[in-house]
Amino acid sequence: MQGIAALQPYVIAAFLIWAAVLKLFTRRMHAQAGQTALARLVGAARAIPTLRLIGLVELVVAAVLLLPPVLPGEGTAAAALSTAFLAYLAYSYVAAPTSSCGCLGTHSKPVNWRAFARAGLLLAMSVTAVWSQPFQPTTPLVLLGVAEAVALLGLSPELDRHWLTPLRQLLVRLRKPLAMPSAEDVPLEVSLRLLYRSPAYCSASARLSSDVQDVWEEEGFRFASYAAGDRTAVFAIPLAGDDPASVRVALVEEPAAA
């Protein structure tokens, strides 16, 4: 437990430094400060100065966490800051539900469960840091620190464009949801149900004199043949889509007997 507590100040400080740098030096974030919930709380004219002040507070807390000596008050300061984050998120969720929190960057997403989970994780880490001692790095502790950092990043919607959006694009390329499905992916019953609801089947049903005789697949279609007197009715049923109007029918002459 002591090792885990000793790790927390470093992870929290790294996160706070990153957040502070964005607040202090990102021009685009300053330009959009008036559109965040912070502007609703302090007024649009005070949004940028307040944003910079919060960044300075984050830098101060990060410095307290990193610089020796190790004191219980360091974790208490981080816990107080995390509690303030949670209170601000609660205000944003109630008073400005369509605005972003302006915590880590420019984005238009409103406050959601991920923002609360991130602040809650920071609070839990800060409370743990109250019992911190001088840090003695070990492989398990380093891996834990990496896992905590990844969790904080994953709970930050501001970063979605850097990892979540590319991941979704990759999954679309791999899964190809709009690609023509194979015949094995579409049960025969589904194709026949679409066939029976189609105008093509209604127009030819009076001529049919048998149940389905043969079924085969070719070029994105499932073909079904029926006897139709001295002819054969062949229906082309698309494997993709569910529009009955897309079914086609052709009446084929039976070959003459030799």
C-alpha positions in Angstrom: 0.0 0.0 0.0 2.9 2.4 0.8 4.4 1.8 -2.6 1.0 2.5 -4.4 0.5 5.7 -2.2 4.1 6.9 -3.1 3.4 6.4 -6.8 0.2 8.6 -6.9 1.9 12.1 -6.6 3.9 11.5 -9.8 0.9 10.4 -11.9 -1.3 13.2 -10.6 1.5 15.8 -11.1 2.1 14.7 -14.7 -1.6 15.0 -15.4 -1.9 18.4 -13.7 1.1 19.8 -15.6 -0.3 18.7 -18.9 -3.7 20.3 -18.0 -2.0 23.5 -16.9 0.1 23.8 -20.0 -3.0 23.5 -22.2 -4.8 26.2 -20.1 -1.9 28.6 -20.1 -0.5 28.3 -23.6 -3.1 27.0 -26.0 -4.5 29.9 -28.0 -7.4 27.9 -29.5 -8.5 26.9 -26.0 -8.5 30.6 -25.0 -10.5 31.5 -28.1 -13.2 28.9 -27.2 -13.2 29.7 -23.4 -16.3 31.8 -23.8 -18.2 28.7 -25.1 -17.4 26.5 -22.1 -19.4 26.1 -18.8 -16.7 28.2 -17.2 -18.0 31.3 -19.0 -21.5 30.5 -17.6 -20.0 30.3 -14.1 -17.8 33.4 -14.0 -18.9 35.3 -17.1 -17.6 35.3 -20.7 -15.2 38.3 -20.0 -13.6 36.5 -17.1 -13.4 33.1 -18.7 -9.8 33.4 -20.0 -8.3 34.9 -16.9 -10.0 32.3 -14.8 -8.8 29.5 -17.1 -5.2 30.8 -16.7 -5.6 31.1 -12.9 -6.8 27.5 -12.7 -3.7 26.5 -14.8 -1.5 28.3 -12.3 -3.1 26.5 -9.4 -2.6 23.2 -11.1 1.1 24.0 -11.7 1.5 24.9 -8.0 -0.2 21.7 -6.8 1.9 19.7 -9.2 5.1 21.3 -7.9 4.0 20.6 -4.3 3.5 16.9 -5.2 6.9 16.6 -7.0 9.2 18.6 -4.8 10.6 17.2 -1.6 9.9 16.7 1.2 7.0 14.2 1.1 4.2 15.5 3.3 0.6 14.3 3.9 -0.6 17.8 3.0 0.5 17.3 -0.6 -2.2 14.6 -1.1 -4.7 16.8 0.8 -4.1 19.7 -1.7 -4.5 17.4 -4.6 -7.7 15.9 -3.1 -9.1 19.4 -2.6 -8.4 20.3 -6.2 -10.0 17.1 -7.4 -13.1 17.8 -5.3 -13.3 21.3 -6.8 -13.1 19.6 -10.3 -16.0 17.4 -9.4 -18.1 20.3 -8.0 -17.4 22.3 -11.2 -18.4 19.3 -13.4 -21.6 18.9 -11.4 -22.4 22.6 -11.9 -21.6 22.3 -15.6 -23.9 19.3 -16.0 -26.8 21.1 -14.4 -26.3 24.8 -15.5 -24.8 24.3 -18.9 -25.6 20.8 -20.1 -24.7 21.5 -23.7 -21.3 23.1 -23.0 -17.9 21.5 -22.7 -16.0 21.8 -19.4 -12.9 23.3 -21.0 -10.7 21.0 -18.8 -8.1 19.7 -21.2 -8.6 21.2 -24.6 -10.9 22.4 -27.2 -13.9 20.2 -28.1 -17.6 20.6 -28.2 -18.7 17.5 -26.2 -20.8 18.3 -23.2 -19.9 17.0 -19.7 -20.6 13.3 -19.5 -19.9 10.3 -17.3 -16.3 10.1 -18.6 -15.5 13.5 -17.2 -16.9 12.6 -13.8 -15.0 9.3 -13.8 -11.8 11.1 -14.6 -12.3 13.5 -11.7 -13.3 10.7 -9.4 -10.2 8.7 -10.3 -8.1 11.8 -9.6 -9.8 12.2 -6.3 -9.2 8.6 -5.3 -5.6 8.8 -6.3 -5.2 12.0 -4.3 -6.7 10.5 -1.2 -4.3 7.6 -1.6 -1.4 10.0 -1.9 -2.1 11.4 1.6 -0.2 8.3 2.9 2.7 8.6 0.5 6.3 8.0 1.4 9.5 8.5 -0.7 9.0 6.6 -4.0 11.0 3.4 -4.6 10.3 2.4 -8.2 9.7 -1.2 -9.0 8.4 -2.9 -12.1 4.8 -3.5 -10.8 4.6 0.1 -9.6 5.8 1.5 -12.9 3.2 -0.7 -14.7 0.5 0.5 -12.3 1.5 4.1 -13.0 1.3 3.5 -16.8 -2.2 1.9 -16.3 -3.4 4.9 -14.3 -2.1 7.3 -16.9 -3.8 5.4 -19.7 -7.0 5.3 -17.7 -6.9 9.1 -17.3 -6.2 9.6 -21.0 -9.0 7.2 -22.0 -11.5 9.1 -19.8 -10.6 12.4 -21.5 -13.0 13.1 -24.4 -10.7 15.9 -25.4 -8.3 13.3 -26.8 -10.9 11.2 -28.7 -9.7 12.7 -32.0 -6.2 11.4 -31.4 -7.1 7.7 -30.6 -10.8 6.9 -30.4 -11.8 8.3 -33.8 -8.8 6.6 -35.6 -9.6 3.4 -33.8 -13.2 3.5 -35.0 -12.1 4.2 -38.5 -9.7 1.2 -38.4 -12.6 -1.0 -37.2 -14.8 0.2 -40.0 -12.0 -0.7 -42.5 -11.5 -4.1 -41.0 -15.1 -5.1 -40.5 -16.4 -3.4 -43.7 -20.0 -3.1 -42.4 -21.2 -1.8 -45.8 -19.6 -4.6 -47.8 -21.8 -7.1 -49.5 -22.5 -9.9 -47.1 -21.6 -13.5 -48.0 -24.3 -16.0 -48.6 -23.4 -17.8 -45.4 -24.2 -14.6 -43.4 -27.8 -14.4 -44.7 -30.1 -17.3 -43.8 -32.3 -18.7 -46.6 -35.4 -17.9 -44.6 -34.5 -14.2 -44.6 -34.2 -14.2 -48.4 -37.5 -16.1 -48.8 -39.3 -13.7 -46.4 -38.1 -10.8 -48.5 -39.1 -12.6 -51.7 -42.7 -13.3 -50.5 -43.2 -9.6 -49.6 -41.9 -8.4 -53.0 -44.0 -7.0 -55.9 -42.1 -9.3 -58.2 -43.3 -12.4 -56.3 -46.9 -11.0 -56.2 -46.9 -10.4 -59.9 -45.7 -13.9 -60.7 -47.4 -16.0 -57.9 -50.4 -16.9 -60.0 -48.2 -18.7 -62.5 -46.1 -20.6 -60.0 -46.9 -24.3 -59.9 -44.3 -25.5 -57.4 -42.4 -24.6 -54.3 -38.8 -23.4 -54.5 -36.9 -25.9 -56.7 -33.3 -24.6 -56.6 -31.3 -21.9 -54.8 -27.9 -20.5 -55.6 -25.8 -17.4 -55.0 -23.9 -15.2 -57.4 -22.5 -11.6 -57.4 -24.4 -10.4 -54.3 -27.7 -12.1 -55.2 -29.5 -15.2 -54.1 -31.4 -16.8 -56.9 -34.5 -19.0 -56.4 -36.3 -20.9 -59.1 -39.9 -22.1 -59.3 -41.8 -24.0 -61.8 -44.3 -21.7 -63.7 -46.2 -23.9 -66.1 -44.1 -24.6 -69.1 -41.6 -22.0 -67.9 -39.3 -21.4 -64.9 -39.6 -18.3 -62.7 -36.2 -17.2 -61.5 -36.1 -14.6 -58.7 -33.0 -12.5 -57.9 -33.0 -11.6 -54.2 -30.3 -9.1 -53.0 -28.2 -10.4 -50.1 -27.8 -6.8 -48.9 -30.7 -4.6 -48.0 -34.3 -5.3 -47.0 -36.3 -3.5 -49.7 -38.8 -5.9 -51.3 -38.9 -3.7 -54.4 -35.3 -4.7 -55.1 -36.3 -8.3 -55.9 -36.5 -9.1 -59.6 -38.1 -11.9 -61.6 -37.5 -13.5 -65.0 -39.6 -16.1 -66.7 -37.3 -18.5 -68.6 -38.4 -20.8 -71.4 -37.8 -24.5 -70.7 -35.4 -26.0 -73.2 -37.1 -28.2 -75.8 -36.8 -32.0 -75.3 -34.5 -33.7 -77.8 
